[in-house]
């Protein structure tokens, strides 16, 4: 274990964790909502520092990142725990306090990434922001070694710790689950506005940002909610920010039928009225996966089998009309 960052000591040996907006007040011997930060004798510790559950090389598109080094592979790490409790979680086995983990140091992670020829390190699989002490340390080392750092995250973090971490992060995919605050409270045990604030902060810091929205029938699939998400992205983040609409499958506590393709296609139609790049995830075939120039329609990146192939980009521009490609190459 490692003493946690961002907490304050209270009376009776209690502590208040200030890493995320839950602001958990934790009694001695107890854990916060994330089930990874524990009060030991009036001090807060991270139980998952230097603990890893999953690691390996993945296509960058799998995260998903479609506009960040398309066609590359990245060394990916994850541990256990999350600060949300989504009824539909597809990685719920990774959340339990007794989920098995192995040891890893930040130096080992950086060396493995270099040995494997990775462009950098992706902190993913579970919620990386609760792995804060390790991610901060590892991302600093990776940056020093010329590697990129990317987060696949729910975006639920307090402003101060994000400001400290942001200079070392190159790209983020933030899961905006719904634009309805009540959805976050009922289904995720969380809040919406801090997630939107993280998206805004990422853009202020110049971090490459992509947004994912898992569409669940009857819960967040209305035209109105889709349009509200599109308005947020186009109005506050930028029309060039890619949005991934992803199909839901029954998992964990949720048994609602899977998302029809027609729903994703409708979401895509709504989004393309205001956004340049809209993609469909968790669907068979190539529907909604390729990148086209928003000015002339030229194919920029084709995607089959989980990876990407650059087709129509030259010197960072569309090879047909010369428009900026809106991607990190």
HELIX and SHEET records of a PDB file:
HELIX    1   1 UNK A   11  UNK A   13  5                                   3    
HELIX    2   2 UNK A   60  UNK A   62  5                                   3    
HELIX    3   3 UNK A   92  UNK A   94  5                                   3    
HELIX    4   4 UNK A  106  UNK A  115  1                                  10    
HELIX    5   5 UNK A  128  UNK A  131  5                                   4    
HELIX    6   6 UNK A  132  UNK A  144  1                                  13    
HELIX    7   7 UNK A  159  UNK A  166  1                                   8    
HELIX    8   8 UNK A  181  UNK A  183  1                                   3    
HELIX    9   9 UNK A  184  UNK A  188  3                                   5    
HELIX   10  10 UNK A  193  UNK A  204  1                                  12    
HELIX   11  11 UNK A  223  UNK A  232  1                                  10    
HELIX   12  12 UNK A  233  UNK A  237  3                                   5    
HELIX   13  13 UNK A  261  UNK A  272  1                                  12    
SHEET    1   A 3 UNK A   2  UNK A   3  0                                        
SHEET    2   A 3 UNK A  43  UNK A  46 -1                                        
SHEET    3   A 3 UNK A  37  UNK A  40 -1                                        
SHEET    1   B 3 UNK A   7  UNK A   9  0                                        
SHEET    2   B 3 UNK A  15  UNK A  17 -1                                        
SHEET    3   B 3 UNK A  25  UNK A  26 -1                                        
SHEET    1   C 2 UNK A  51  UNK A  52  0                                        
SHEET    2   C 2 UNK A 102  UNK A 103 -1                                        
SHEET    1   D 8 UNK A  54  UNK A  59  0                                        
SHEET    2   D 8 UNK A  73  UNK A  78 -1                                        
SHEET    3   D 8 UNK A 120  UNK A 123  1                                        
SHEET    4   D 8 UNK A 148  UNK A 153  1                                        
SHEET    5   D 8 UNK A 171  UNK A 175  1                                        
SHEET    6   D 8 UNK A 208  UNK A 215  1                                        
SHEET    7   D 8 UNK A 242  UNK A 247  1                                        
SHEET    8   D 8 UNK A 278  UNK A 281  1                                        
SHEET    1   E 3 UNK A 291  UNK A 292  0                                        
SHEET    2   E 3 UNK A 299  UNK A 304 -1                                        
SHEET    3   E 3 UNK A 307  UNK A 310 -1                                        
SHEET    1   F 2 UNK A 313  UNK A 314  0                                        
SHEET    2   F 2 UNK A 317  UNK A 318 -1                                        
END                                                                             
